[in-house]
Amino acid sequence: MLCLIRFLCLTVLFCMLASKSSAEDTGYFDETKAITLFAFDNVSIPFMQNLKLEMRSLKRHPANPVVHRGKAGAPDSWAVQFYGSVIRVGDTYRMWYVAAGDDRLDKTVPRSSPWRVAYAESKDGVNWTKPNLGLAEYNGNRNNNLVLMEPRLGTVNVKVLYDPDDPNPNRRYKMGAHVWFPKNKVRLGTFAPYGSADGLTWKLLIDSEPVGAELPQKDMVLPALHFEPVGGLYKWDGLYYLNGQNAIVASRPYHGRVVRQFISPDFVNWSHASTVGFVRDIQHKLLGPGRSREGEQNHEGVSVWNRGNVLVGISGIWHGAKDWENVTVDLGFVVSNDGVQFREPAHEWVFLKRGKDGAWDQGGLLQGQGFENIGDQTFVYYGAWDPRHWQGSPPRGGVGIVTLPRDRFATLRVDETTKGKGDYQLPKIKSEFLTKAVNLDGKKSHRFFVNADGLSEDAHLKIELLSYNAIPLPGYSGKNAALLSKSGFQTPIQWNGKTDIKDLPDRIRVRVTFEGKQKTNIRFSALYMQ
């Protein structure tokens, strides 16, 4: 009997550990807590020779869409709109998205009222459940996955931040909501801040009594102009940032939708001064009044992955037209090193193209704020909206995933075109890059890692540490340089047999040289400093 009890206890323990390990990202450190120098980031890696950048294509997950619309009578039967967020907290992936049900087509319901915030969760990032939260009433009962919003505003876009260090426990989850306000007999977009202790029960952080699920002008925290906020929401250098789609006249004229950003010190009080954070080159050509739908533009701001020292972003690529039936939307890729200005690592590169006609994501894509490194893969979550048919109000949406090898958005490789041919063949030149000066705490020990593929004894990386003004550090350069010949997503770098490096200057640069007879096989993606 005692043996049986021990066996059962061990079985339960094994199941618990197996369940825990399946949800955890075992074997890797959290890159969001390291300094990351990406191959595509020409601010972090400004100097290079005989190397070229290649962006990596993504794969749609075979389980797409991983979150479907609900059945008739459910609060998300008409739309699962992933203007939302995915955040991993502990061993659970948490998702907030915008839902609309059957009342979306009910003309007796106030126009903004059908838009609600719904919740889903997952243990592996792929298989999602919609828990019965029992919090908010819909269709005569509370048997649904709606979060509780007090007071409730019609919300068409939502981004959530997890801020566990906030001293106020009721604001450790922060939600930015795109809501509406009435002006001149029409409704326009604006921002509303919410806070929560658990991510399920939310309180509006300003005093207001909504009318028809809309925010009265007197209660607004942003200027009373049309702005479609929270394409992205993040905290950077002590400030909260929100960005979104906007065509307000700027100090420099641009055509159509651009990415506009506002800042706040406390998430409640927002500066009325703003900045234009990203504009596509083609938007410098003005098409004239009355043509705001036409031309190439941005769509719904930039959803960001905050990597501590750099922001990776997904933006909407709006392909405009005179009539809605010809408007489509793809997704683009941007990066920022200062939290204010974004840029394209590769000009007009399409991060993800809309699905083909007949696919669940046909016509147009939405950038949610959902990025997760899970095992050997990076997951990017996205939504769908077909602008060609939106006026007919067919059911829409869902949540999908695209994947790529972990953190390998792009690679640097040897550029063989510099070799030349025949009489034009050039002498051998080094293939190398030099990073910017990176700030470290010289009193602490540091570890360095490389994310690269194609390495071997005949294809290795020579890695040297330099001072901020590019003078080689004697113990970590020249004959003491590290040689890396092993591929991996987080391969540790050793200098003189050590991985824990101490007594470094407070500012250093790193020089990486591609070497070996087969150096053209090397694909470098990222350098980490932990």
C-alpha positions as a Python dict, from the first residue, in 0.01 Angstrom:
ca = {
    (1, 'M'): (0, 0, 0),
    (2, 'L'): (285, 236, 91),
    (3, 'C'): (451, 163, -244),
    (4, 'L'): (127, 239, -424),
    (5, 'I'): (93, 574, -242),
    (6, 'R'): (453, 662, -329),
    (7, 'F'): (391, 564, -690),
    (8, 'L'): (80, 783, -709),
    (9, 'C'): (261, 1078, -547),
    (10, 'L'): (550, 1045, -790),
    (11, 'T'): (307, 1021, -1079),
    (12, 'V'): (126, 1337, -970),
    (13, 'L'): (460, 1516, -921),
    (14, 'F'): (580, 1404, -1263),
    (15, 'C'): (260, 1528, -1427),
    (16, 'M'): (291, 1861, -1249),
    (17, 'L'): (651, 1903, -1361),
    (18, 'A'): (568, 1793, -1714),
    (19, 'S'): (281, 2040, -1729),
    (20, 'K'): (504, 2315, -1593),
    (21, 'S'): (790, 2242, -1833),
    (22, 'S'): (556, 2235, -2132),
    (23, 'A'): (445, 2590, -2057),
    (24, 'E'): (789, 2722, -1969),
    (25, 'D'): (1052, 2821, -2223),
    (26, 'T'): (1309, 2573, -2091),
    (27, 'G'): (1668, 2591, -2204),
    (28, 'Y'): (1675, 2963, -2290),
    (29, 'F'): (1711, 3285, -2095),
    (30, 'D'): (1455, 3560, -2149),
    (31, 'E'): (1597, 3781, -2424),
    (32, 'T'): (1372, 4070, -2325),
    (33, 'K'): (1591, 4105, -2014),
    (34, 'A'): (1916, 4124, -2212),
    (35, 'I'): (2071, 4383, -2440),
    (36, 'T'): (1994, 4262, -2791),
    (37, 'L'): (2179, 4374, -3102),
    (38, 'F'): (1976, 4248, -3399),
    (39, 'A'): (2124, 4192, -3743),
    (40, 'F'): (1863, 4426, -3894),
    (41, 'D'): (1930, 4712, -3649),
    (42, 'N'): (2167, 4952, -3825),
    (43, 'V'): (2180, 5180, -3520),
    (44, 'S'): (2305, 4901, -3292),
    (45, 'I'): (2529, 4766, -3572),
    (46, 'P'): (2622, 5078, -3771),
    (47, 'F'): (2956, 4973, -3923),
    (48, 'M'): (3010, 4675, -4150),
    (49, 'Q'): (3212, 4555, -4446),
    (50, 'N'): (3145, 4289, -4708),
    (51, 'L'): (2817, 4180, -4544),
    (52, 'K'): (2459, 4198, -4662),
    (53, 'L'): (2124, 4184, -4485),
    (54, 'E'): (1859, 3928, -4571),
    (55, 'M'): (1512, 3949, -4418),
    (56, 'R'): (1355, 3616, -4332),
    (57, 'S'): (1013, 3506, -4453),
    (58, 'L'): (757, 3380, -4202),
    (59, 'K'): (535, 3074, -4193),
    (60, 'R'): (166, 3070, -4110),
    (61, 'H'): (93, 2826, -3830),
    (62, 'P'): (-99, 2516, -3951),
    (63, 'A'): (-353, 2559, -3668),
    (64, 'N'): (-464, 2905, -3792),
    (65, 'P'): (-683, 3065, -3690),
    (66, 'V'): (-606, 2965, -3333),
    (67, 'V'): (-897, 3172, -3197),
    (68, 'H'): (-1226, 3153, -3388),
    (69, 'R'): (-1547, 3354, -3374),
    (70, 'G'): (-1802, 3224, -3129),
    (71, 'K'): (-2133, 3057, -3204),
    (72, 'A'): (-2457, 3249, -3252),
    (73, 'G'): (-2548, 3425, -2930),
    (74, 'A'): (-2188, 3454, -2811),
    (75, 'P'): (-2040, 3803, -2756),
    (76, 'D'): (-1784, 3737, -3032),
    (77, 'S'): (-2014, 3571, -3288),
    (78, 'W'): (-1976, 3856, -3537),
    (79, 'A'): (-1611, 3949, -3482),
    (80, 'V'): (-1294, 3834, -3314),
    (81, 'Q'): (-1086, 4139, -3386),
    (82, 'F'): (-722, 4107, -3284),
    (83, 'Y'): (-656, 4468, -3219),
    (84, 'G'): (-540, 4310, -2897),
    (85, 'S'): (-251, 4181, -2687),
    (86, 'V'): (-84, 3856, -2585),
    (87, 'I'): (123, 3858, -2265),
    (88, 'R'): (287, 3567, -2089),
    (89, 'V'): (242, 3583, -1713),
    (90, 'G'): (397, 3292, -1524),
    (91, 'D'): (309, 2974, -1710),
    (92, 'T'): (2, 3119, -1884),
    (93, 'Y'): (-32, 3308, -2209),
    (94, 'R'): (-305, 3570, -2170),
    (95, 'M'): (-492, 3729, -2462),
    (96, 'W'): (-722, 4029, -2475),
    (97, 'Y'): (-911, 4099, -2798),
    (98, 'V'): (-1204, 4299, -2928),
    (99, 'A'): (-1534, 4113, -2963),
    (100, 'A'): (-1863, 4199, -3131),
    (101, 'G'): (-2177, 3989, -3123),
    (102, 'D'): (-2517, 3969, -3291),
    (103, 'D'): (-2615, 4315, -3162),
    (104, 'R'): (-2358, 4460, -3404),
    (105, 'L'): (-2635, 4452, -3667),
    (106, 'D'): (-2915, 4567, -3436),
    (107, 'K'): (-3010, 4922, -3543),
    (108, 'T'): (-3180, 4989, -3207),
    (109, 'V'): (-2850, 4948, -3016),
    (110, 'P'): (-2625, 5255, -2981),
    (111, 'R'): (-2362, 5235, -3252),
    (112, 'S'): (-2060, 5208, -3020),
    (113, 'S'): (-2215, 4970, -2767),
    (114, 'P'): (-2159, 4630, -2939),
    (115, 'W'): (-1778, 4654, -2917),
    (116, 'R'): (-1646, 4476, -2607),
    (117, 'V'): (-1322, 4336, -2465),
    (118, 'A'): (-1292, 3957, -2444),
    (119, 'Y'): (-1032, 3727, -2293),
    (120, 'A'): (-866, 3395, -2381),
    (121, 'E'): (-576, 3198, -2237),
    (122, 'S'): (-336, 2920, -2329),
    (123, 'K'): (-64, 2702, -2180),
    (124, 'D'): (135, 2658, -2500),
    (125, 'G'): (54, 2969, -2708),
    (126, 'V'): (-131, 2763, -2971),
    (127, 'N'): (-433, 2601, -2807),
    (128, 'W'): (-655, 2873, -2664),
    (129, 'T'): (-963, 2855, -2443),
    (130, 'K'): (-1226, 3118, -2376),
    (131, 'P'): (-1293, 3080, -2002),
    (132, 'N'): (-1637, 3144, -1860),
    (133, 'L'): (-1546, 3445, -1647),
    (134, 'G'): (-1896, 3522, -1522),
    (135, 'L'): (-1816, 3893, -1495),
    (136, 'A'): (-2002, 4092, -1760),
    (137, 'E'): (-2360, 4051, -1875),
    (138, 'Y'): (-2431, 3978, -2240),
    (139, 'N'): (-2749, 3849, -2400),
    (140, 'G'): (-2922, 3814, -2063),
    (141, 'N'): (-2650, 3620, -1877),
    (142, 'R'): (-2288, 3624, -1765),
    (143, 'N'): (-2177, 3293, -1909),
    (144, 'N'): (-1909, 3436, -2137),
    (145, 'N'): (-1544, 3538, -2165),
    (146, 'L'): (-1597, 3913, -2145),
    (147, 'V'): (-1385, 4112, -1901),
    (148, 'L'): (-1563, 4362, -1675),
    (149, 'M'): (-1518, 4725, -1777),
    (150, 'E'): (-1640, 4983, -1524),
    (151, 'P'): (-1778, 5194, -1676),
    (152, 'R'): (-1800, 5024, -2015),
    (153, 'L'): (-1708, 5213, -2330),
    (154, 'G'): (-1737, 5075, -2681),
    (155, 'T'): (-1382, 4958, -2752),
    (156, 'V'): (-1261, 4885, -3105),
    (157, 'N'): (-889, 4849, -3030),
    (158, 'V'): (-722, 4745, -2705),
    (159, 'K'): (-364, 4704, -2588),
    (160, 'V'): (-263, 4574, -2245),
    (161, 'L'): (61, 4629, -2051),
    (162, 'Y'): (167, 4414, -1758),
    (163, 'D'): (342, 4642, -1509),
    (164, 'P'): (410, 4421, -1202),
    (165, 'D'): (638, 4678, -1037),
    (166, 'D'): (368, 4946, -1013),
    (167, 'P'): (329, 5025, -640),
    (168, 'N'): (-47, 5050, -689),
    (169, 'P'): (-168, 4688, -718),
    (170, 'N'): (-487, 4803, -892),
    (171, 'R'): (-283, 4933, -1186),
    (172, 'R'): (-43, 4647, -1245),
    (173, 'Y'): (-235, 4576, -1562),
    (174, 'K'): (-289, 4880, -1782),
    (175, 'M'): (-523, 4891, -2078),
    (176, 'G'): (-528, 5148, -2353),
    (177, 'A'): (-865, 5154, -2528),
    (178, 'H'): (-967, 5307, -2858),
    (179, 'V'): (-1312, 5448, -2785),
    (180, 'W'): (-1540, 5706, -2946),
    (181, 'F'): (-1656, 6057, -2861),
    (182, 'P'): (-1939, 6254, -3028),
    (183, 'K'): (-1857, 6568, -3226),
    (184, 'N'): (-2075, 6758, -3473),
    (185, 'K'): (-2328, 6474, -3503),
    (186, 'V'): (-2057, 6216, -3588),
    (187, 'R'): (-1840, 5996, -3369),
    (188, 'L'): (-1462, 6022, -3367),
    (189, 'G'): (-1187, 5812, -3214),
    (190, 'T'): (-994, 5885, -2895),
    (191, 'F'): (-813, 5717, -2603),
    (192, 'A'): (-933, 5593, -2264),
    (193, 'P'): (-703, 5453, -1988),
    (194, 'Y'): (-807, 5158, -1769),
    (195, 'G'): (-633, 4984, -1478),
    (196, 'S'): (-671, 4638, -1323),
    (197, 'A'): (-524, 4419, -1052),
    (198, 'D'): (-585, 4091, -1235),
    (199, 'G'): (-642, 4178, -1602),
    (200, 'L'): (-1009, 4077, -1579),
    (201, 'T'): (-1184, 4349, -1378),
    (202, 'W'): (-1102, 4695, -1512),
    (203, 'K'): (-1163, 5047, -1381),
    (204, 'L'): (-1157, 5361, -1593),
    (205, 'L'): (-876, 5580, -1456),
    (206, 'I'): (-1058, 5907, -1526),
    (207, 'D'): (-1392, 6030, -1395),
    (208, 'S'): (-1659, 5992, -1661),
    (209, 'E'): (-2015, 5881, -1717),
    (210, 'P'): (-2031, 5744, -2072),
    (211, 'V'): (-2331, 5822, -2292),
    (212, 'G'): (-2426, 5549, -2538),
    (213, 'A'): (-2093, 5374, -2456),
    (214, 'E'): (-1909, 5686, -2578),
    (215, 'L'): (-1678, 5927, -2392),
    (216, 'P'): (-1807, 6284, -2346),
    (217, 'Q'): (-1571, 6547, -2486),
    (218, 'K'): (-1529, 6711, -2145),
    (219, 'D'): (-1368, 6392, -2010),
    (220, 'M'): (-1114, 6333, -2287),
    (221, 'V'): (-742, 6310, -2206),
    (222, 'L'): (-630, 6380, -2566),
    (223, 'P'): (-716, 6671, -2798),
    (224, 'A'): (-1072, 6663, -2936),
    (225, 'L'): (-956, 6552, -3281),
    (226, 'H'): (-1008, 6220, -3457),
    (227, 'F'): (-732, 5979, -3357),
    (228, 'E'): (-740, 5600, -3371),
    (229, 'P'): (-510, 5515, -3078),
    (230, 'V'): (-332, 5212, -2931),
    (231, 'G'): (-194, 5060, -3245),
    (232, 'G'): (88, 5022, -2996),
    (233, 'L'): (128, 5080, -2623),
    (234, 'Y'): (457, 5059, -2436),
    (235, 'K'): (675, 5203, -2160),
    (236, 'W'): (1009, 5353, -2254),
    (237, 'D'): (1260, 5558, -2055),
    (238, 'G'): (1014, 5635, -1776),
    (239, 'L'): (725, 5737, -2004),
    (240, 'Y'): (418, 5561, -2136),
    (241, 'Y'): (375, 5584, -2513),
    (242, 'L'): (68, 5522, -2724),
    (243, 'N'): (60, 5540, -3099),
    (244, 'G'): (-205, 5504, -3361),
    (245, 'Q'): (-346, 5603, -3695),
    (246, 'N'): (-394, 5970, -3760),
    (247, 'A'): (-429, 6217, -4046),
    (248, 'I'): (-429, 6541, -3843),
    (249, 'V'): (-237, 6817, -4017),
    (250, 'A'): (126, 6789, -3908),
    (251, 'S'): (403, 7049, -3899),
    (252, 'R'): (536, 6872, -4207),
    (253, 'P'): (267, 6772, -4458),
    (254, 'Y'): (207, 6404, -4529),
    (255, 'H'): (-60, 6222, -4722),
    (256, 'G'): (-312, 6015, -4531),
    (257, 'R'): (-265, 5791, -4230),
    (258, 'V'): (61, 5829, -4036),
    (259, 'V'): (180, 5695, -3700),
    (260, 'R'): (124, 5961, -3433),
    (261, 'Q'): (243, 5920, -3074),
    (262, 'F'): (150, 6071, -2737),
    (263, 'I'): (332, 6038, -2402),
    (264, 'S'): (237, 6024, -2035),
    (265, 'P'): (431, 6007, -1706),
    (266, 'D'): (158, 5816, -1521),
    (267, 'F'): (-76, 5665, -1783),
    (268, 'V'): (-356, 5905, -1682),
    (269, 'N'): (-232, 6251, -1776),
    (270, 'W'): (-127, 6269, -2140),
    (271, 'S'): (61, 6544, -2321),
    (272, 'H'): (-144, 6714, -2591),
    (273, 'A'): (175, 6766, -2789),
    (274, 'S'): (250, 6469, -3010),
    (275, 'T'): (500, 6344, -3264),
    (276, 'V'): (474, 6170, -3599),
    (277, 'G'): (668, 5849, -3531),
    (278, 'F'): (667, 5682, -3872),
    (279, 'V'): (585, 5786, -4226),
    (280, 'R'): (635, 5577, -4538),
    (281, 'D'): (842, 5752, -4805),
    (282, 'I'): (559, 5754, -5055),
    (283, 'Q'): (345, 5960, -4816),
    (284, 'H'): (555, 6267, -4887),
    (285, 'K'): (365, 6292, -5216),
    (286, 'L'): (40, 6476, -5143),
    (287, 'L'): (-264, 6350, -5335),
    (288, 'G'): (-486, 6641, -5236),
    (289, 'P'): (-808, 6687, -5036),
    (290, 'G'): (-1088, 6433, -5063),
    (291, 'R'): (-850, 6147, -5143),
    (292, 'S'): (-767, 6026, -4792),
    (293, 'R'): (-858, 5666, -4874),
    (294, 'E'): (-628, 5651, -5176),
    (295, 'G'): (-258, 5584, -5206),
    (296, 'E'): (-1, 5399, -4998),
    (297, 'Q'): (-29, 5477, -4626),
    (298, 'N'): (10, 5339, -4275),
    (299, 'H'): (-271, 5157, -4098),
    (300, 'E'): (-337, 5159, -3722),
    (301, 'G'): (6, 5258, -3592),
    (302, 'V'): (286, 5026, -3476),
    (303, 'S'): (242, 4730, -3241),
    (304, 'V'): (567, 4682, -3051),
    (305, 'W'): (779, 4417, -2886),
    (306, 'N'): (975, 4596, -2616),
    (307, 'R'): (1317, 4433, -2602),
    (308, 'G'): (1454, 4671, -2341),
    (309, 'N'): (1710, 4850, -2555),
    (310, 'V'): (1521, 4831, -2882),
    (311, 'L'): (1160, 4818, -3002),
    (312, 'V'): (1063, 4571, -3274),
    (313, 'G'): (742, 4677, -3447),
    (314, 'I'): (472, 4562, -3687),
    (315, 'S'): (294, 4828, -3890),
    (316, 'G'): (-1, 4820, -4128),
    (317, 'I'): (71, 4866, -4499),
    (318, 'W'): (-241, 5030, -4641),
    (319, 'H'): (-289, 4987, -5016),
    (320, 'G'): (-547, 5256, -5081),
    (321, 'A'): (-798, 5299, -5360),
    (322, 'K'): (-1082, 5530, -5459),
    (323, 'D'): (-1341, 5269, -5361),
    (324, 'W'): (-1342, 5043, -5056),
    (325, 'E'): (-1378, 4733, -5272),
    (326, 'N'): (-1017, 4778, -5385),
    (327, 'V'): (-850, 4861, -5051),
    (328, 'T'): (-620, 4594, -4902),
    (329, 'V'): (-379, 4578, -4607),
    (330, 'D'): (-51, 4390, -4551),
    (331, 'L'): (188, 4409, -4255),
    (332, 'G'): (529, 4577, -4250),
    (333, 'F'): (830, 4564, -4018),
    (334, 'V'): (989, 4856, -3832),
    (335, 'V'): (1237, 4920, -3551),
    (336, 'S'): (1310, 5201, -3302),
    (337, 'N'): (1607, 5269, -3075),
    (338, 'D'): (1469, 5578, -2901),
    (339, 'G'): (1101, 5490, -2852),
    (340, 'V'): (1000, 5792, -3062),
    (341, 'Q'): (1103, 5743, -3425),
    (342, 'F'): (1055, 5418, -3616),
    (343, 'R'): (1222, 5315, -3942),
    (344, 'E'): (1216, 5025, -4187),
    (345, 'P'): (1523, 4795, -4177),
    (346, 'A'): (1442, 4700, -4536),
    (347, 'H'): (1263, 4951, -4758),
    (348, 'E'): (895, 4862, -4814),
    (349, 'W'): (959, 4501, -4713),
    (350, 'V'): (636, 4309, -4652),
    (351, 'F'): (654, 4126, -4321),
    (352, 'L'): (331, 3935, -4387),
    (353, 'K'): (111, 3946, -4694),
    (354, 'R'): (-267, 3923, -4667),
    (355, 'G'): (-424, 3585, -4732),
    (356, 'K'): (-552, 3477, -5070),
    (357, 'D'): (-921, 3513, -5149),
    (358, 'G'): (-1111, 3241, -4971),
    (359, 'A'): (-867, 3226, -4678),
    (360, 'W'): (-975, 3333, -4328),
    (361, 'D'): (-728, 3625, -4346),
    (362, 'Q'): (-808, 3741, -4698),
    (363, 'G'): (-803, 4106, -4797),
    (364, 'G'): (-639, 4264, -4495),
    (365, 'L'): (-437, 4195, -4181),
    (366, 'L'): (-433, 4353, -3834),
    (367, 'Q'): (-126, 4393, -3614),
    (368, 'G'): (-200, 4289, -3260),
    (369, 'Q'): (64, 4334, -2991),
    (370, 'G'): (158, 3971, -2943),
    (371, 'F'): (519, 3849, -2965),
    (372, 'E'): (651, 3545, -2782),
    (373, 'N'): (966, 3334, -2796),
    (374, 'I'): (848, 2978, -2736),
    (375, 'G'): (1111, 2706, -2756),
    (376, 'D'): (1301, 2730, -3084),
    (377, 'Q'): (1042, 2956, -3242),
    (378, 'T'): (922, 3314, -3234),
    (379, 'F'): (544, 3351, -3246),
    (380, 'V'): (386, 3668, -3383),
    (381, 'Y'): (8, 3693, -3340),
    (382, 'Y'): (-206, 3879, -3592),
    (383, 'G'): (-567, 3940, -3690),
    (384, 'A'): (-774, 3974, -4004),
    (385, 'W'): (-1002, 4240, -4149),
    (386, 'D'): (-1105, 4254, -4514),
    (387, 'P'): (-1163, 4624, -4592),
    (388, 'R'): (-1307, 4539, -4933),
    (389, 'H'): (-1629, 4412, -4775),
    (390, 'W'): (-1652, 4592, -4443),
    (391, 'Q'): (-1950, 4807, -4546),
    (392, 'G'): (-2162, 4497, -4599),
    (393, 'S'): (-2090, 4392, -4239),
    (394, 'P'): (-2012, 4023, -4293),
    (395, 'P'): (-1871, 3834, -3991),
    (396, 'R'): (-1497, 3885, -3965),
    (397, 'G'): (-1178, 3816, -3781),
    (398, 'G'): (-995, 3552, -3585),
    (399, 'V'): (-644, 3529, -3442),
    (400, 'G'): (-356, 3368, -3627),
    (401, 'I'): (12, 3300, -3568),
    (402, 'V'): (313, 3334, -3793),
    (403, 'T'): (641, 3174, -3688),
    (404, 'L'): (1011, 3202, -3758),
    (405, 'P'): (1318, 3050, -3593),
    (406, 'R'): (1376, 3210, -3255),
    (407, 'D'): (1468, 3580, -3295),
    (408, 'R'): (1580, 3527, -3655),
    (409, 'F'): (1390, 3809, -3820),
    (410, 'A'): (1689, 3871, -4046),
    (411, 'T'): (2048, 3758, -4099),
    (412, 'L'): (2381, 3908, -4195),
    (413, 'R'): (2586, 3699, -4438),
    (414, 'V'): (2900, 3740, -4646),
    (415, 'D'): (2835, 3940, -4962),
    (416, 'E'): (3003, 3749, -5246),
    (417, 'T'): (2926, 4014, -5505),
    (418, 'T'): (3232, 4207, -5386),
    (419, 'K'): (3463, 3934, -5522),
    (420, 'G'): (3421, 4047, -5879),
    (421, 'K'): (3503, 3836, -6185),
    (422, 'G'): (3795, 3798, -6424),
    (423, 'D'): (4005, 4113, -6452),
    (424, 'Y'): (3769, 4280, -6206),
    (425, 'Q'): (3829, 4028, -5929),
    (426, 'L'): (3914, 4212, -5608),
    (427, 'P'): (4166, 4112, -5341),
    (428, 'K'): (4028, 3940, -5035),
    (429, 'I'): (3874, 4178, -4783),
    (430, 'K'): (3741, 4116, -4435),
    (431, 'S'): (3376, 4042, -4369),
    (432, 'E'): (3301, 4208, -4036),
    (433, 'F'): (3082, 4443, -3836),
    (434, 'L'): (3135, 4679, -3544),
    (435, 'T'): (2860, 4758, -3294),
    (436, 'K'): (2771, 5090, -3137),
    (437, 'A'): (2913, 5173, -2794),
    (438, 'V'): (2699, 4981, -2543),
    (439, 'N'): (2658, 5091, -2182),
    (440, 'L'): (2741, 4825, -1921),
    (441, 'D'): (2788, 4822, -1546),
    (442, 'G'): (3161, 4755, -1528),
    (443, 'K'): (3133, 4639, -1166),
    (444, 'K'): (2917, 4342, -1261),
    (445, 'S'): (3000, 4029, -1459),
    (446, 'H'): (2845, 3985, -1801),
    (447, 'R'): (2775, 3703, -2040),
    (448, 'F'): (2762, 3728, -2417),
    (449, 'F'): (2567, 3504, -2656),
    (450, 'V'): (2527, 3473, -3032),
    (451, 'N'): (2224, 3369, -3236),
    (452, 'A'): (2368, 3231, -3560),
    (453, 'D'): (2349, 2937, -3798),
    (454, 'G'): (2591, 2775, -4044),
    (455, 'L'): (2887, 2772, -3805),
    (456, 'S'): (3155, 2501, -3810),
    (457, 'E'): (3532, 2460, -3781),
    (458, 'D'): (3551, 2600, -4135),
    (459, 'A'): (3298, 2876, -4073),
    (460, 'H'): (3347, 3061, -3745),
    (461, 'L'): (3297, 3401, -3591),
    (462, 'K'): (3589, 3588, -3440),
    (463, 'I'): (3455, 3809, -3159),
    (464, 'E'): (3652, 4091, -3000),
    (465, 'L'): (3573, 4346, -2729),
    (466, 'L'): (3679, 4707, -2781),
    (467, 'S'): (3663, 5027, -2581),
    (468, 'Y'): (3392, 5282, -2658),
    (469, 'N'): (3637, 5462, -2890),
    (470, 'A'): (3718, 5142, -3079),
    (471, 'I'): (4052, 5054, -2916),
    (472, 'P'): (4089, 4673, -2878),
    (473, 'L'): (4085, 4549, -2519),
    (474, 'P'): (4403, 4340, -2477),
    (475, 'G'): (4246, 4048, -2292),
    (476, 'Y'): (3957, 4013, -2537),
    (477, 'S'): (4096, 4087, -2884),
    (478, 'G'): (4370, 3982, -3124),
    (479, 'K'): (4520, 3651, -3010),
    (480, 'N'): (4278, 3658, -2714),
    (481, 'A'): (3969, 3696, -2930),
    (482, 'A'): (3685, 3446, -2891),
    (483, 'L'): (3627, 3199, -3175),
    (484, 'L'): (3273, 3067, -3213),
    (485, 'S'): (3213, 2762, -3433),
    (486, 'K'): (2885, 2628, -3291),
    (487, 'S'): (2543, 2723, -3427),
    (488, 'G'): (2257, 2798, -3190),
    (489, 'F'): (1997, 3047, -3076),
    (490, 'Q'): (2190, 3141, -2757),
    (491, 'T'): (2543, 3010, -2797),
    (492, 'P'): (2767, 3143, -2516),
    (493, 'I'): (3090, 3322, -2606),
    (494, 'Q'): (3411, 3238, -2420),
    (495, 'W'): (3722, 3448, -2384),
    (496, 'N'): (4019, 3257, -2245),
    (497, 'G'): (3786, 2975, -2140),
    (498, 'K'): (3554, 3203, -1942),
    (499, 'T'): (3192, 3298, -2006),
    (500, 'D'): (3152, 3527, -1703),
    (501, 'I'): (3339, 3841, -1803),
    (502, 'K'): (3427, 4089, -1529),
    (503, 'D'): (3609, 4422, -1497),
    (504, 'L'): (3500, 4557, -1834),
    (505, 'P'): (3476, 4929, -1905),
    (506, 'D'): (3135, 5090, -1862),
    (507, 'R'): (3109, 5134, -2240),
    (508, 'I'): (3228, 4881, -2496),
    (509, 'R'): (3195, 4791, -2861),
    (510, 'V'): (3201, 4444, -3014),
    (511, 'R'): (3373, 4353, -3340),
    (512, 'V'): (3262, 4035, -3516),
    (513, 'T'): (3453, 3891, -3812),
    (514, 'F'): (3327, 3612, -4039),
    (515, 'E'): (3616, 3368, -4098),
    (516, 'G'): (3695, 3025, -4244),
    (517, 'K'): (3692, 2851, -4580),
    (518, 'Q'): (3314, 2819, -4562),
    (519, 'K'): (3234, 3157, -4407),
    (520, 'T'): (2966, 3213, -4670),
    (521, 'N'): (2757, 2956, -4482),
    (522, 'I'): (2732, 3179, -4174),
    (523, 'R'): (2399, 3345, -4097),
    (524, 'F'): (2422, 3590, -3804),
    (525, 'S'): (2094, 3702, -3642),
    (526, 'A'): (2165, 3858, -3302),
    (527, 'L'): (2416, 3928, -3026),
    (528, 'Y'): (2302, 3927, -2662),
    (529, 'M'): (2464, 4082, -2355),
    (530, 'Q'): (2318, 3948, -2031),
}
